[in-house]
């Protein structure tokens, strides 16, 4: 296995300036045990150390600070402190800072907008840290943690017999408490600026979508409100959300009111079977160019189809047979109703039908006095001897020649609806 070692100077500046010599090396195949051994080997050189510049507290130095895994380019950092207590305090500080930043970021308007400057501050990766005596080991990829921790821990114990220094340092406690307090103030200041910017953006977006809701059509209304609903849980824009929702409810209620009005009008037509009332409702529906009503239109069309049939049947009248023959032009185009028996099926759409039928008093059979010529191109398959009820339109007269050579003229009728009795 080939190795390439690259020596470089790494400068880390913090409250207690830490300057370290970094060793970066590449390994073609990752081996956590070898990485741990490499760390331990470098730690053997105690003369390579750089302590913090804080005059009140020389809190730590880093031994051969960072070793990178070349495959994933992830870093493992070893920090050596004066005691186990100090290492634990640094670990606690790291964890508290991570929690503090993410409490200000996760599930807030800042995370919703992912403002670059704010995201880089508040949404940093978590360091997976553990303490071995006075050493703090940090790695920013959790996948390293289980396989590396045990190896590093064992090697540190073997290489540094004084690794588990338990001495207390009041200055260290004072230092980290001060660091925590200062950091809290810094976080609050950074949060204030970020949340103000995020709130402004949220208010602008709510206002934009709220204005778009007025006069919205179809699914656009739902899409606009869906965008507004993203802000429902954020206290900073609660009033803005409430106002926008009220505007959405008002717009939707207008549309629902139109739907209810048309449903009521159709119910009225179903009762009075008025052709004019039906036409008025149909014209009103045609004027609705908002696809919000598409689903309702499908339901209305089903109702109207049935109503049209009932309205048409209701408009049909029984006429005197002789009047139909004597003045056919007076009845042309008028809706009529007949009850009769098919006596001849000329073809699939032309029939001779005996009408003005009456039932015999002694049987269920009928006798009929007159005959009409009927055309029908509907779906019902009609045959001779069928007793039928028909609703349709008068269409003048039809003249035909009988088998005996006589010429016969009878009323002509175009059936629209047929019911087999």
Phi, psi and omega in degrees: 000126182273143178232146177234119183255130182235115181270137179207165179262124179246125180248122178244122182250124178217201180297325176242079190331118178248120176245129185227157168264123183257143174245123178245130179219156183247136177231124184298321180242124182293130176220107188296327179293320179294322177299315180298318179297319180299317178300312183296320179299316180292329180292344182292339181273086184291344180287346179265096180208144178226116183267167181292158182267003178296120185293331183276340186203108175277087197275334184189170165214167181248128178273115176046063203316298191237131172241126184257141171277118186293338183290308182255000178057037178259152187252145170242127184242134176248121177243130182253125181249175182287336181204167177298322180300318181292322177295319178296322179294321177295320178298316179298320179298315179300314182292319180294320179296317178299314180296317182298314180296316184286333173295330178275351185246307185299134178059032175240171178298332180297315180290330181296319182268342180052051177296125189309304183299324182282320180298319181295332180276313190267344187242042180289160179288151180277132173278128174270103187246147172215157186248135172235102183061239180263011179257139174245121180252129183235135175216138187262016173232116185298335181297337177284333196303303185298317186282335183268326190303310184297315182297313182296318181300314181295319184289322177299316179300321182286325187273331184233099182293341179257028186294335190253048179297120185260006186298148179269152179219104182299325179296325179295316179299315179298318182297310184290328174297319178294317179300318181295317180295315179296322181292322178298318178296319180295317180297316180298319180295316179294320180296318182302313179296319183289318183290328176295316179294317180295321180295319178299316179297318181297314179300319180295319180291318178300317180298317181297311180291326179296318178293327180290337181294327182296117180077014182294157181234148172056220183287349177302321180302313181293323180294318179297316182289330177299320178293319179295323183296342177299336186260006186301322187273357184265120185297328184298333183236028183300313181295321179298318179296315182300316180295318180294320179296321178298321179293320178296313179301319180297317181293317180292322179296327176298316181292319178296325179296321177296316180298314180297321180297314180293321177300319179294320180293322178293322177298322178296317180294324178300333180271312185270346179051040179275123179297319181296316179298321179295315179298323179297317179293318180298319178295322178295319179294320180299330182283348181280099181265008179272120182288002170300331184269004185303315181295319178294324181297323178298318179292319179297319181299321177296317179294316183296323179301317178289319181296318180303318179297315180292321180295318180296314180300322181293335181276349182282142182235157173267128182244155176293128185300317182295325178295321179297323179283320186288318183230066185300327182294332180292338185250358180303127177085356179275146181279136185222160178233138176223151170236127184193194184232133178287118180256344177206128173260101185290313173205195187291349181225006180231134186217154165253131186232127173280133183233184185055051185270147177229149182275139174296147181286340185255001180203179178269004179280164181242153167238141187236145187264329189229170183226142174234162175257120187244136171251141180205129180234030180278192186274343184281130179275112183259145178227167179297147181080358175294133170270125189226153167251132184227142177234130183190209187231137176290139187226045178079223180228165177230129178251134179215167182253131180282171179295338179274358178091002179277150177262129183233135175243129181225160178299142179253136188224130177259109182281136178255317178234138183228139175228123178282126186285000000 
